[in-house]
Amino acid sequence: MIRTLLLLVLGAAILPAQSAKDYLPLDDYVKMWTISRDFTIEVAEKMPADKYAFRATPAEMPFGGLMAHVAMSTVFRFNQMTGAKPPFDIAAMPGKKLTKDDIVKMLRESFDYVIEMLPKITTEQMDKTLKVDWRGRPEATGRQMMLNMFTHVAHHRAQAEVYLRLNGIEPPFYTF
């Protein structure tokens, strides 16, 4: 048993360096982001335009702000990781009055941007240290950020589903 374990450890030590595709099954990741895009857009489309200003509590973001936040933060972090031209100008967004149609379009563009970038991400981009400065975490690798952003989308989409229910609207059926 110990001999087998030692052989496995020593064998792993002499294996060639892995590529980005070895760390993460990118085809699966693209598929999961595609499903997440479709599901998130379904959630966004379920809320009537006149309810996009709805807040669950005064401290919460409004529904539309939440959906715009998903789009902008996703584009920001994948742009930070890849340097690829974003589909819209994030810096121009603060203070801009966005309609439901604007926000759904931004969501679609943000997900399409990620889905286009995923197969092109290099090992160097995954290993690159990114400045994060979020609640005591000053930095993260590109790999960590990829996982974080997928989780971030799910977190806020679930929040948006609660907003739908608070307005008597049944959310789309969850899929993955």
C-alpha positions, 0 to 999 in steps of 0.5 A: 500500500505504502509502496503504491502510494510512493509510486503514485507520488513520485510518478506525479512529480515527473509528469510533464507540466499540465496545460490549462485544459488539463486543469479544467474540462473547458468544454464542460465549463462552457456548457455550464456557463451556457446553461447558466446564461439561459437560466439567468436570462429566464429569471431576468425576463420573468420580472415585469419591467415595472418591477425592475426597481423592486427591492426586497429590503431597503438595504438590497439592490433593486432587481434591475440593479442586481441583474446589471451587477451580474453582467457588469461584474462578470465582464469586469473580472473576465476582462481583468483575467483575459484582457479581451475587449469587453462587450460594453463599457463598464465605466459608462454604466454608473448613473445610466438609466437602464431599462429591462431590455438594456439589462437583459441585453447586457446579461446576454452579452456578458455571458456570451463574452465569457463563453467566447473567452473560456476556450481561449484562456491560457494557463498563464491567465489562470495562474495570473494573480489578480487584484481583487480587494474584496472584503479582506481578500487582496488577490486571487488567481485567474483560476480562483476567479473563474470559480468565484464568478460562476458562484457569484452569478448563482448567488445573485440569481438565487437572490433574484428568484426570491425577488420574483417570489416576493412579487407572486411570480414563480421562477423558472424551473432550476436546471443545470 
